[in-house]
Amino acid sequence: MPGVLFQSASALLSFNVLACCAWYVSESSPFFQRFVFSVCVGLASCCCYCSQLRRKAEREWWLSRLWGVGHLEGMPEALKKDRDFFMQAVRVYGRSLEHADDALKADKQLVLRAVTKYGTSLRYASHSLRADREVVLAAVRNKPDAMKWAKGDVRKDEQCLKAAGLWEETLVLKSSAEKVVLSVKFNPGEHSTQYSIQFALAMRRDPFLGKFQTYNPNAWCMRSCDPQYTDFTHPCRGTDDTCQYTVQQNREDGQHDGRPGVTSCWRFASRYHQEQCKETRGFMIQVQEVGGLGESQRIETDMARQTGLKVFRTVAQDSSFHSWQMRQVSKAVKAWYDSCCMDVNLEVVYLSSLSTTHKGSRPALHHKTQ
């Protein structure tokens, strides 16, 4: 940065000249004082111009570094607060937002530019913007995986879920006639976890499992006839006889053979889709995270037992899901179809952990039937 060094030296020289003039002017005539004052003003303007040149050169140097090495590690603190710099930086590399000051991470225009360039930079935005529908929609349109960084109600927004590939349209034709229910952890006031979003996205991309029409409860009904929402002792098991909602609330047309609607109890909707899966020789995949099953998942397991639906329960060994783990799930489901779907007992699929794979070759699939 020779240009920056030269400008800094010029500024220092100008400061020394100003100091000398200030001392001499006190001993001079009024006319000469006015002359020196004019010179000082000119030198001060020169200093300001040099400072602007220095900042411009500094920005250009860090932008060129970003082009070269792809990160901004070690950048000056003052530059982290420079909005103009980051408006250019995120155009080069969206993840540059990671190095911005917190105030800039809450700048909607800047964040929108970043996520449009690189969707998963949503993770570096402020919490309020990670819950902003416009920002999240822009992020998932660029990269569906960005959905796992969304916050609040936007996680169940129809347009965002569709853009992320997590909303199954009822009229979409799949190459496989069988249907699948996805059981993931969710609770009232909460939303699908990052792990379950990663799992659902990997499932949609899997060459085998992606052929099935999949029902994801988090994308549909979130109401409940149970005041506690997930009380296992509550009698509702999703049937007309056990659910405390009326037929008009639970079914679109108010008829006993109608589909669940937006006002349905979540248990009723889940039971309906479980029965649809059973009729089409489908199955349920239940995602058990490190903390164990959620209360809603225990209820779904009980309903699947009553329905006679095959359940594959995946058991996580660590807190992050990795796309290659989906091969283990796919392999277990394929084996079940190869056996003519004879065994409808719950089958547990233990997912290999990332730490295990670092020690050697990836272990073979281990699963057992309960």
ABEGO torsion letter per residue (X at the ends): XAAAAAAAAAAAAAAAAAAAAAAAAAABBAAAAAAAAAAAAAAAAAAAAAAAAAAAAAAAAAAAAAAAAGBABGBBAAAAABAAAAAAAAAABAAAAAABBAAAAABAAAAAAAAAABAAAAAABBAAAAABAAAAAAAAAABAAAAAABBEAAAABAAAAAAAGABBBAABBBABABBBBBBBBBBBGBBBBAAAAAAAAAAAABAAAAABBBBBAAABBABBABAAGABAABABAGBAAABABBAAAABAAGBAABBBBAABBAAAAAAAAAAAAAAAGBBBBBBBBAAEBBAAAAAAAAAAAAAGBBBBBBBBABABBBAAAAAAAAAAAAAAAAAGGABABBBBBBBBBAAAAAAEBBBBBBBBBX
